[in-house]
């Protein structure tokens, strides 16, 4: 029997991946650039935390675990749906209408319209930091730790994916607001790389219950260490990143559908 043809999404993703590998030098340069960015961000964290024995309740290697988990989650989300932030370009060029005419969800088409494999550079840096920090952070690897790390990475990637969709949805109304919505995506990523205990009370609540960046890495690391969280952020919330992701995705999809209706005029 003849092989069945690949599905539309598989075909789209395959074509994007092949296109990037066609220009190997450019691809390698992009990966190295992302490695450099990741190393620079970690150097900043290391300089800050290495100057004191403890900051925000964590030492330098425990803070490095927060950094590593946050970067893995963000890089995966950026790889999957980061292309959604190009929505204003598509709207201005009129090419978004072509997405609307196809018998496929617009959001899925946007997510598969580009695959930025250069993001693996950040994953490589995060993996290296994690490998160096883990034996120094005083955490034993067992079944519980493995389960918590799995929950944290998958839940964190889902949280950042939803943040990208929220930011993309807002651009249906703010066509010149890319920099403003980048403060949500990349600002949330930066906030997730540091312990939430460093922030003042209002900011701590913002990055936990509005933009749930604390669920990505800080709270899971507290749960790994068996440490209590700051006021309002108990460590057991580290197991709840999938719950935060589901709630945020519900908001993201509601905003996305409202944005599509606004663009097509069907809501008027």
MOCORVEN-V658385 format. One record per helix or strand. SS is the DSSP state (H for helix, E for strand). FROM is the first residue (numbers start at 1). TO is the last residue. Records with the same first field share a line. If there is no record, write none. Layout:
SS = FROM-TO, FROM-TO
This chain:
H = 8-21, 24-50, 60-93, 96-101, 106-112, 117-134, 143-170, 178-192, 196-198, 201-210, 213-215, 218-225, 235-239, 241-264
E = 55-55, 58-58
